[in-house]
Every structure is written in structure tokens, then in C-alpha cells.
Amino acid sequence: MAEPGLRRRLGLVQVVLYGLGVTIGAGIYALVGSTIALAGVHAPMAFVVAALIMVFPAACFAELTGRFPFAAAEARFVREGFGSRALFLAVGLGVALVGVVSAAAIAHGAVGYLSRVVDLPETLLLCLVIIGCLLVASLGIQSSVGIAGTLTVVEIGGLLLIIGGGFWAGRDFVGQVSVAVPATLSLPVWTGVMAASLLAFFAFIGFEDIDSIAEETRNPQKTLAAGIFLTLLITTVLYIGVVLTVLATNDLAEIASHPSALTLTFTRNTGLPEIVLVVIASVATLNGVIVQILMAGRVIFGMARDKELPGALAHLSPRTSTPVRATALCAGLTLAMALLLPIVELAEVTSAVTLGVFALVCLALARIHARGDPAPEGTFLVYRWVPATGAVACLGLLAAGLFSGM
């Protein structure tokens, strides 16, 4: 009996909610304090740098998802560009690793918030969080993305509450904007900004995961490209607004010493109890774990289907049409990583691997352009200089992060 296939059921709204869910849950709730600790009042500039660098690989992904709307997308992009099965395997495993390590980092963030309302040992909470997220990620794609989409609305609402609270309290946003760009070329200052940019880059990781649901998206040539750009735009606006609010509300010493800069900011500006944001942040981080595990499972499934990994991992559940075995494997690895490494180190590893993958994807598109390969009708197309610029920008940020001690 033939294996059931992935089904095209998702539209633009679901794709954007999926992209926002995996992106927002992947960083801002968990790492805004760490980013400010590195760059100080210049932290908004770090987020701007990260967002600008993201534009180029995002444009490349928008074209490539139209050309090749299949699971294990980044690995397929690189294979199509370089004609190398070895690179296909390396990039596919790298992308799955990013999903696993990122999910582990976000799980730490989730436990950090949940531990304030649930009196359980951290190790047990980590296990419960990841197992629960595995169960959701193993549901049918409409159910999984529907749940993730609902959680995404909640987490975006939390960020809007934080920003709105800053305006309500009359915080000096203009003053923070005026000092965000360093007025000096001092190496220590810009080293801090670039190190913070690498960490801020982690908070933007997620738009590229949209390609992992390409086989389950209607009209992928148009829907996926639009979903990628909308995700990046909405995320950038929200992140800069949140960082400005945190800086306008608290002094740097408080941000560095407090376990949750967002919670501190929220309670000071709104007068609402801390538990409100704790619940919202818990939802946000749990959502991030769900969608990262979901993505990594699809990548492993796609590689197994292409016979680069054991065939058992290409199995789809007859009931849900989802790769349950591959998803369970990724969840198990996520738990192992979460138990072994702290959140900042996990985020830095995720950012470094992702930048390397992005550079390869950009170069793959450059080679496809050089060959003159035709694209399916309706595919978003970029200028020929964009892929090379994207590769240089990604490698530049990676080198700057390594130089600053990452």
C-alpha cells in the first residue's frame, strides 16, 4: 500500500501565522535582555543590522521556494544549485540541527517563564514541555498550524501590550531612537553591536522555516514568497518597538540583573500583575518549540524520502498524514540538547549554523541564475546581484560574531 502524501491545505494567513509563530517564539521573549547586555542603548541598531542582513536571504528563499516547493527545502536548493548530494545531506542535517538546537533554546525560555507558575523541577518541566510540543507537532498539519496560529496571536498580543504600555506610560521613545545609532567608530562599541546582532539574528530565525510546509501550501509560488516577506516585516517592526520600550523604561543595570526584562517592563508600564505576561510569554515560547520541532521533522522526512536517510523516517501516519517518526526523533534530540546546554550558547550555535546555511542557499541561487534555469510561472524572481550580496552579508555577520567572541 502506497504511503499517504502531504496535502496542500494552507493559505497565506496560515503561512504567515506559522512564520510569525516560529520567529517570535524563537527569541524576543527569551533573549531581549541578553541582547541589550551586549549592545546597551545601541541594541535597537543590532536588531536593524540583523533585519537588513535577513532581507537578502529572505529574497533568495522567496524565489527558491517557488522554484522547488518541497520538504527538506534548503537541502534541495543547495543540491539543485551545486549538483551535490553530499551538500544536500550536509545542509539538510544542518537545517534539522538548527531546528533541534533552536527548539532546545526556546524550551529553556519556556521553562524560565513556566517555573514562575508551576512548582516543578526544571528538568521535569523541560521533559514535559518538549513531550507536549511533540504531541501537537504530530497532529495533522491543519491542526498543528491552527494551534500554532492561535498561540501566535496571543504572543503578538503580548508584544503589543508591552509596546502600548510604554506609550501609555509616556516613555521617551524619541530619546532612545536618538542614541540607538553609535555616534562613534570605536571598535569596542561596534564589536558589542555586532555581537548583539548575531544574537538578535537568532530572534529573526523562522521565516526560512516557511519552506518546510511548502508541500502543504496552496499556490506555493505566490503564497510562500508573500508569507516570507510579511513575516520578516511584521517581526522587525515588533522587535524594534519592544527593544525601544525596554530601554526607555529601565536603566541598563536593572535590565542586566533582572531575570526577565520584558516582565519588568510590562509591570512598570501597565500596572498589571506579572502573571499576565508570564502566561503570554509561556505561550509564545511553547509555540516556538512546536513549530521548530514540526519544521525539523519535515526536513528529516524529506531527506529520508530522497533516500539520504533511513527509509523508516519517510513514513507518514495514515491517520494524520504527518511524519510522526521523524518528528519524534527531532523531539528526542531537542530534549537531549536542552538538558546539555544553556540558552545563550544554544542560540549562538543556532545563529552560526543558520548563517552558514543561508550563505550556501544564496550561492546556490546564484549558480541557478548563471545557468539560466527557468522558473515555474508566477515565481517571485530576484535581481542577479541579490544572491551574492546575501552570501557576503551572512558570512560577514558570522565572521563579526566569531571575531567578537560570539
DARAGI-V349718 format. One record per residue. N is the residue number from 1. RES is the residue in three letters. SS is DSSP state (@ for helix, = for strand, . for the rest). PHI is phi in radians with two decimals (NA if undefined). PSI is psi in degrees with one decimal (999 if undefined). Layout:
n-><N:N>
res-><RES:RES>
ss-><SS:SS>
phi-><PHI:PHI>
psi-><PSI:PSI>
This chain:
n-><1:2:3:4:5:6:7:8:9:10:11:12:13:14:15:16:17:18:19:20:21:22:23:24:25:26:27:28:29:30:31:32:33:34:35:36:37:38:39:40:41:42:43:44:45:46:47:48:49:50:51:52:53:54:55:56:57:58:59:60:61:62:63:64:65:66:67:68:69:70:71:72:73:74:75:76:77:78:79:80:81:82:83:84:85:86:87:88:89:90:91:92:93:94:95:96:97:98:99:100:101:102:103:104:105:106:107:108:109:110:111:112:113:114:115:116:117:118:119:120:121:122:123:124:125:126:127:128:129:130:131:132:133:134:135:136:137:138:139:140:141:142:143:144:145:146:147:148:149:150:151:152:153:154:155:156:157:158:159:160:161:162:163:164:165:166:167:168:169:170:171:172:173:174:175:176:177:178:179:180:181:182:183:184:185:186:187:188:189:190:191:192:193:194:195:196:197:198:199:200:201:202:203:204:205:206:207:208:209:210:211:212:213:214:215:216:217:218:219:220:221:222:223:224:225:226:227:228:229:230:231:232:233:234:235:236:237:238:239:240:241:242:243:244:245:246:247:248:249:250:251:252:253:254:255:256:257:258:259:260:261:262:263:264:265:266:267:268:269:270:271:272:273:274:275:276:277:278:279:280:281:282:283:284:285:286:287:288:289:290:291:292:293:294:295:296:297:298:299:300:301:302:303:304:305:306:307:308:309:310:311:312:313:314:315:316:317:318:319:320:321:322:323:324:325:326:327:328:329:330:331:332:333:334:335:336:337:338:339:340:341:342:343:344:345:346:347:348:349:350:351:352:353:354:355:356:357:358:359:360:361:362:363:364:365:366:367:368:369:370:371:372:373:374:375:376:377:378:379:380:381:382:383:384:385:386:387:388:389:390:391:392:393:394:395:396:397:398:399:400:401:402:403:404:405:406>
res-><MET:ALA:GLU:PRO:GLY:LEU:ARG:ARG:ARG:LEU:GLY:LEU:VAL:GLN:VAL:VAL:LEU:TYR:GLY:LEU:GLY:VAL:THR:ILE:GLY:ALA:GLY:ILE:TYR:ALA:LEU:VAL:GLY:SER:THR:ILE:ALA:LEU:ALA:GLY:VAL:HIS:ALA:PRO:MET:ALA:PHE:VAL:VAL:ALA:ALA:LEU:ILE:MET:VAL:PHE:PRO:ALA:ALA:CYS:PHE:ALA:GLU:LEU:THR:GLY:ARG:PHE:PRO:PHE:ALA:ALA:ALA:GLU:ALA:ARG:PHE:VAL:ARG:GLU:GLY:PHE:GLY:SER:ARG:ALA:LEU:PHE:LEU:ALA:VAL:GLY:LEU:GLY:VAL:ALA:LEU:VAL:GLY:VAL:VAL:SER:ALA:ALA:ALA:ILE:ALA:HIS:GLY:ALA:VAL:GLY:TYR:LEU:SER:ARG:VAL:VAL:ASP:LEU:PRO:GLU:THR:LEU:LEU:LEU:CYS:LEU:VAL:ILE:ILE:GLY:CYS:LEU:LEU:VAL:ALA:SER:LEU:GLY:ILE:GLN:SER:SER:VAL:GLY:ILE:ALA:GLY:THR:LEU:THR:VAL:VAL:GLU:ILE:GLY:GLY:LEU:LEU:LEU:ILE:ILE:GLY:GLY:GLY:PHE:TRP:ALA:GLY:ARG:ASP:PHE:VAL:GLY:GLN:VAL:SER:VAL:ALA:VAL:PRO:ALA:THR:LEU:SER:LEU:PRO:VAL:TRP:THR:GLY:VAL:MET:ALA:ALA:SER:LEU:LEU:ALA:PHE:PHE:ALA:PHE:ILE:GLY:PHE:GLU:ASP:ILE:ASP:SER:ILE:ALA:GLU:GLU:THR:ARG:ASN:PRO:GLN:LYS:THR:LEU:ALA:ALA:GLY:ILE:PHE:LEU:THR:LEU:LEU:ILE:THR:THR:VAL:LEU:TYR:ILE:GLY:VAL:VAL:LEU:THR:VAL:LEU:ALA:THR:ASN:ASP:LEU:ALA:GLU:ILE:ALA:SER:HIS:PRO:SER:ALA:LEU:THR:LEU:THR:PHE:THR:ARG:ASN:THR:GLY:LEU:PRO:GLU:ILE:VAL:LEU:VAL:VAL:ILE:ALA:SER:VAL:ALA:THR:LEU:ASN:GLY:VAL:ILE:VAL:GLN:ILE:LEU:MET:ALA:GLY:ARG:VAL:ILE:PHE:GLY:MET:ALA:ARG:ASP:LYS:GLU:LEU:PRO:GLY:ALA:LEU:ALA:HIS:LEU:SER:PRO:ARG:THR:SER:THR:PRO:VAL:ARG:ALA:THR:ALA:LEU:CYS:ALA:GLY:LEU:THR:LEU:ALA:MET:ALA:LEU:LEU:LEU:PRO:ILE:VAL:GLU:LEU:ALA:GLU:VAL:THR:SER:ALA:VAL:THR:LEU:GLY:VAL:PHE:ALA:LEU:VAL:CYS:LEU:ALA:LEU:ALA:ARG:ILE:HIS:ALA:ARG:GLY:ASP:PRO:ALA:PRO:GLU:GLY:THR:PHE:LEU:VAL:TYR:ARG:TRP:VAL:PRO:ALA:THR:GLY:ALA:VAL:ALA:CYS:LEU:GLY:LEU:LEU:ALA:ALA:GLY:LEU:PHE:SER:GLY:MET>
ss-><.:.:.:.:.:.:.:.:.:=:.:@:@:@:@:@:@:@:@:@:@:@:@:@:.:.:.:@:@:@:@:@:@:@:@:@:@:@:@:@:@:@:@:@:@:@:@:@:@:@:@:@:@:@:@:@:@:@:@:@:@:@:@:@:@:@:@:.:.:.:.:.:@:@:@:@:@:@:@:@:@:@:.:.:@:@:@:@:@:@:@:@:@:@:@:@:@:@:@:@:@:@:@:@:@:@:@:@:@:@:@:@:@:@:.:.:.:.:.:.:.:@:@:@:@:@:@:@:@:@:@:@:@:@:@:@:@:.:.:.:@:@:@:@:@:@:@:@:@:@:@:@:@:@:@:@:@:@:@:@:@:@:@:@:@:@:@:@:.:.:.:.:@:@:@:@:@:@:@:@:.:.:.:.:.:.:@:@:@:@:@:@:@:@:@:@:@:@:@:@:@:@:@:@:.:.:@:@:@:@:@:@:@:@:@:@:=:.:.:@:@:@:@:@:@:@:@:@:@:@:@:@:@:@:@:@:@:@:@:@:@:@:@:@:@:@:@:@:@:.:.:@:@:@:@:@:@:.:.:.:@:@:@:@:@:@:@:@:@:@:.:.:.:@:@:@:@:@:@:@:@:@:@:@:@:@:@:@:@:@:@:@:@:@:@:@:@:@:@:@:@:@:@:@:@:.:.:.:.:.:@:@:@:@:.:.:.:.:.:.:.:.:.:@:@:@:@:@:@:@:@:@:@:@:@:@:@:@:@:@:.:.:@:@:@:@:@:@:@:@:@:@:@:@:@:@:@:@:@:@:@:@:@:@:@:@:@:@:@:@:@:.:.:.:.:.:.:.:.:.:.:.:.:@:@:@:@:@:@:@:@:@:@:@:@:@:@:@:@:@:@:@:@:.:.:.>
phi-><NA:-1.20:-1.17:-1.14:-1.75:-1.17:-1.97:-1.45:-2.24:-1.72:-1.84:-1.08:-1.07:-1.15:-1.13:-1.13:-1.09:-1.09:-1.09:-1.15:-1.09:-1.30:-1.40:-1.14:-1.21:-1.57:-2.94:-1.11:-1.23:-1.71:-2.19:-1.07:-1.12:-1.16:-1.16:-1.15:-1.07:-1.42:-1.94:1.06:-1.18:-1.57:-0.97:-1.00:-1.12:-1.08:-1.22:-1.13:-1.04:-1.05:-1.16:-1.12:-1.13:-1.11:-1.00:-1.23:-1.11:-1.08:-1.11:-1.13:-1.11:-1.07:-1.28:-1.18:-1.18:-1.27:-1.24:-2.35:-1.44:-2.30:-1.12:0.99:-1.09:-1.01:-1.09:-1.17:-0.99:-1.16:-1.12:-1.15:-1.34:-1.81:1.14:-2.11:-1.27:-1.13:-1.18:-1.00:-1.16:-1.12:-1.22:-1.03:-1.16:-1.11:-1.15:-1.08:-1.07:-1.02:-1.07:-1.16:-1.19:-1.11:-1.05:-1.13:-1.10:-1.18:-1.07:-1.06:-1.08:-1.09:-1.14:-1.03:-1.41:-1.10:-1.10:-1.37:-2.11:-2.13:-1.57:-2.35:-1.03:-1.03:-1.09:-1.13:-1.08:-1.02:-1.08:-1.14:-1.07:-1.24:-1.15:-1.09:-1.18:-1.04:-1.07:-1.17:-1.17:-1.57:-1.25:-1.01:-1.04:-1.14:-1.19:-1.07:-1.24:-1.11:-1.12:-1.08:-1.12:-1.11:-1.13:-1.11:-1.03:-1.14:-1.22:-1.15:-1.01:-1.11:-1.16:-1.15:-1.11:-1.11:-1.15:-1.07:-1.08:-1.12:-1.15:-1.04:-1.46:1.24:-1.22:-1.51:-1.19:-1.05:-1.09:-1.20:-1.10:-1.16:-1.86:-1.16:-1.53:-1.02:-1.61:-2.45:-1.70:-0.93:-1.05:-1.04:-1.14:-1.27:-1.10:-1.12:-1.12:-1.22:-1.11:-1.17:-1.11:-1.11:-1.23:-1.12:-0.98:-1.03:-1.20:-1.63:-1.08:2.68:-1.02:-1.20:-1.25:-1.01:-1.17:-1.24:-1.90:-1.05:-1.30:-1.99:-1.95:-1.32:0.82:-1.07:-1.03:-1.65:-1.14:-1.20:-1.09:-1.08:-1.10:-1.10:-1.22:-1.14:-1.06:-1.15:-1.14:-1.10:-1.09:-1.06:-1.06:-1.13:-1.11:-1.11:-1.08:-1.18:-1.11:-1.08:-1.13:-1.07:-1.20:-1.30:-1.71:-2.24:-1.49:-1.10:-1.12:-1.14:-1.07:-1.19:-1.61:-1.48:-1.17:-2.53:-1.09:-1.19:-1.11:-1.02:-1.12:-1.06:-1.18:-1.18:-1.53:-1.81:1.32:-1.40:-1.15:-0.98:-1.04:-1.06:-1.28:-1.03:-1.13:-1.09:-1.14:-1.08:-1.08:-1.05:-1.25:-1.07:-1.07:-1.05:-1.12:-1.01:-1.27:-1.22:-1.14:-1.04:-1.09:-1.06:-1.09:-1.14:-1.13:-1.06:-1.00:-1.09:-1.23:-1.17:-1.13:-1.51:1.17:-1.66:-2.32:-0.89:-1.04:-1.05:-1.35:-1.58:-1.24:-1.92:-1.10:-1.09:-1.46:-1.91:1.01:-2.14:-1.38:-1.12:-1.13:-1.11:-1.15:-1.14:-1.05:-1.14:-1.14:-1.10:-1.16:-1.04:-1.09:-1.08:-1.10:-1.09:-1.36:-1.69:-2.23:-1.34:-1.13:-1.14:-1.12:-1.08:-1.13:-1.15:-1.08:-1.04:-1.09:-1.12:-1.11:-1.10:-1.07:-1.11:-1.12:-1.03:-1.07:-1.13:-1.11:-1.08:-1.16:-1.08:-1.14:-1.04:-1.20:-1.10:-1.09:-1.09:-1.37:1.32:-1.10:-1.26:-1.91:-1.01:-1.01:1.56:-1.25:-1.18:-2.07:-1.83:-1.16:-1.15:-1.42:-1.14:-1.04:-1.12:-1.08:-1.09:-1.11:-1.12:-1.11:-1.15:-1.17:-1.11:-1.14:-1.09:-1.12:-1.11:-1.14:-1.16:-1.11:-1.48:1.64:0.70>
psi-><131.6:146.9:142.2:151.4:162.3:144.3:138.3:102.1:-10.0:137.9:-173.8:-43.8:-43.9:-38.4:-44.4:-42.8:-38.6:-47.7:-43.3:-37.6:-45.6:-28.4:-55.2:-40.0:-13.6:4.2:-51.3:-37.8:-29.0:-26.6:6.5:-38.8:-40.4:-36.8:-43.6:-34.4:-31.8:-40.1:-8.9:-134.9:-12.0:6.6:-39.3:-35.8:-36.1:-40.0:-35.7:-44.6:-47.3:-42.0:-41.8:-39.8:-36.5:-29.0:-40.8:-51.8:-30.9:-42.7:-39.6:-42.4:-37.9:-39.6:-45.2:-33.5:-28.3:-37.1:-40.7:76.4:70.0:162.5:162.6:44.0:-52.4:-42.2:-40.6:-39.8:-48.2:-39.8:-41.6:-35.1:-43.0:-11.6:31.0:119.9:-29.4:-42.5:-34.6:-47.7:-44.6:-45.8:-41.1:-45.8:-35.6:-42.5:-43.1:-39.5:-42.1:-45.4:-43.6:-49.0:-39.5:-44.0:-38.2:-41.8:-44.9:-33.5:-37.6:-43.2:-40.7:-44.2:-36.2:-38.0:-44.9:-32.5:-16.2:-19.6:-13.0:119.7:76.8:154.5:146.7:-40.4:-43.3:-40.9:-41.9:-44.9:-46.2:-40.6:-49.6:-38.0:-42.7:-41.1:-35.0:-44.6:-42.3:-42.6:-18.8:-4.0:173.4:152.3:-38.2:-39.5:-45.9:-50.2:-31.3:-45.3:-45.9:-38.3:-40.6:-43.6:-33.6:-42.0:-39.9:-45.7:-34.9:-39.8:-37.9:-42.7:-39.2:-34.9:-40.9:-48.0:-46.3:-36.5:-36.4:-42.5:-41.3:-38.7:-1.2:34.4:155.3:79.3:-39.3:-41.9:-39.4:-37.9:-38.3:-25.0:2.0:-38.3:122.7:134.5:17.8:156.7:15.5:128.4:-44.9:-38.4:-49.3:-26.7:-42.1:-40.9:-43.3:-36.9:-41.1:-33.6:-38.4:-40.8:-39.7:-32.2:-37.4:-37.2:-19.6:-13.8:129.4:-39.1:-35.9:-20.2:-12.5:-33.1:-18.7:-16.4:22.4:-39.0:-8.3:15.6:135.9:142.7:60.0:-30.5:-40.0:-42.0:-43.1:-42.2:-46.5:-40.8:-39.8:-49.4:-39.2:-39.7:-47.1:-41.3:-50.2:-42.1:-44.6:-46.9:-45.1:-44.3:-47.5:-39.7:-41.4:-45.8:-41.8:-39.2:-45.0:-45.0:-34.8:-17.1:-32.8:155.7:164.2:-35.4:-40.4:-42.4:-41.8:-33.8:-20.4:138.6:-20.7:100.2:-33.9:-42.5:-44.3:-45.4:-44.7:-48.8:-36.9:-37.7:-30.3:-22.7:2.0:155.5:151.0:-32.3:-28.8:-51.1:-31.2:-43.8:-45.6:-45.3:-35.3:-43.8:-44.9:-47.2:-37.3:-40.2:-40.9:-40.9:-43.7:-52.5:-29.0:-41.9:-40.7:-46.3:-49.4:-38.3:-39.9:-37.6:-47.9:-43.1:-47.5:-38.4:-37.7:-38.3:-31.1:10.8:25.8:-14.1:165.6:137.3:-26.2:-28.1:-8.7:2.6:135.0:139.2:127.0:-25.8:-41.1:-10.5:36.3:151.0:78.0:-40.8:-46.7:-38.8:-40.6:-39.0:-45.4:-37.5:-39.8:-42.7:-36.0:-45.0:-42.5:-45.3:-42.8:-34.4:-20.7:-31.7:148.7:166.3:-44.5:-41.6:-40.5:-42.2:-40.9:-41.6:-43.9:-46.8:-43.3:-47.5:-41.4:-42.3:-40.0:-43.6:-43.8:-42.7:-42.9:-40.1:-43.2:-43.7:-34.1:-43.2:-36.8:-40.9:-38.5:-41.6:-42.4:-33.6:-17.7:27.1:131.7:152.6:151.4:151.8:136.2:-2.4:136.2:129.8:140.2:162.1:155.1:-23.1:-14.0:-47.4:-43.6:-41.0:-41.3:-42.5:-44.4:-42.6:-43.7:-45.1:-33.6:-45.2:-38.7:-44.8:-40.4:-39.1:-41.3:-40.2:-35.1:1.3:0.0:999>
